[in-house]
Amino acid sequence: MVIILNIGIWIISILVYIIWNQYKRNEKLEEIATKQADFISETKNTVDQVTKMFDTIDEQQIFRANDYVGHMWLELKALNEALKNYK
């Protein structure tokens, strides 16, 4: 009888440890996922702000008159468009 009780306590102890360990791992993963979601949200907001600034500056099309600056301006706009695709 004592042996069966000891084996039962041993099995319950192992199961409790396994469940507790998995719970702690799940908490860590949820924290990481929350941080990543916040980072993605902040990145989306930054891309939106940059897009608005590009659109405001591009209304006058001042930079396109200069060859070098115009080329760089178009490259920056292309990069911004690529970033908007990941939103």
C-alpha positions in Angstrom: 0.0 0.0 0.0 2.8 2.4 0.9 4.6 1.6 -2.3 1.6 2.4 -4.4 1.1 5.7 -2.5 4.7 6.6 -3.0 4.5 5.9 -6.8 1.3 7.9 -7.0 2.9 10.9 -5.2 6.0 10.6 -7.5 3.8 10.6 -10.6 1.7 13.5 -9.4 4.9 15.5 -8.6 6.3 14.9 -12.0 3.0 15.9 -13.7 2.8 19.1 -11.6 6.4 20.0 -12.5 5.7 19.4 -16.2 2.6 21.5 -16.2 4.3 24.3 -14.2 7.3 24.3 -16.6 5.0 24.5 -19.6 3.0 27.3 -18.1 6.2 29.3 -17.5 7.4 28.7 -21.0 4.0 29.8 -22.4 4.1 33.0 -20.3 7.6 33.8 -21.8 6.4 33.2 -25.3 3.3 35.4 -24.8 5.5 38.2 -23.6 7.8 37.9 -26.6 4.8 37.8 -28.9 3.4 41.0 -27.3 6.7 42.8 -27.6 6.9 41.8 -31.3 3.3 43.0 -31.9 4.1 46.3 -30.3 7.3 46.7 -32.4 5.3 45.9 -35.6 2.6 48.4 -34.7 5.2 51.1 -34.0 6.9 50.3 -37.3 3.6 50.6 -39.2 2.9 54.0 -37.5 6.4 55.2 -38.5 5.9 54.1 -42.1 2.5 55.9 -42.2 4.1 59.1 -40.9 7.0 58.9 -43.4 4.4 58.3 -46.2 2.5 61.4 -45.2 5.7 63.4 -45.1 6.7 62.2 -48.5 3.3 63.0 -49.9 3.4 66.5 -48.4 6.9 67.2 -49.7 6.1 65.6 -53.1 3.1 67.8 -53.7 5.4 70.6 -55.0 7.7 68.2 -56.9 10.7 70.4 -56.1 13.2 67.6 -55.8 12.6 66.2 -59.3 14.1 69.2 -61.0 17.6 68.4 -59.8 19.0 65.2 -61.4 20.9 63.8 -58.5 18.4 64.9 -55.8 15.6 63.8 -58.0 17.1 60.3 -58.4 17.7 60.0 -54.7 14.1 61.2 -54.1 12.7 58.6 -56.4 14.8 55.9 -54.7 13.5 57.0 -51.2 10.0 56.9 -52.5 10.5 53.4 -53.9 11.9 52.2 -50.6 8.9 53.7 -48.8 6.5 52.0 -51.1 8.3 48.7 -50.5 7.9 49.2 -46.7 4.2 50.0 -47.2 3.8 46.5 -48.7 4.8 44.9 -45.4 2.1 46.6 -43.4 
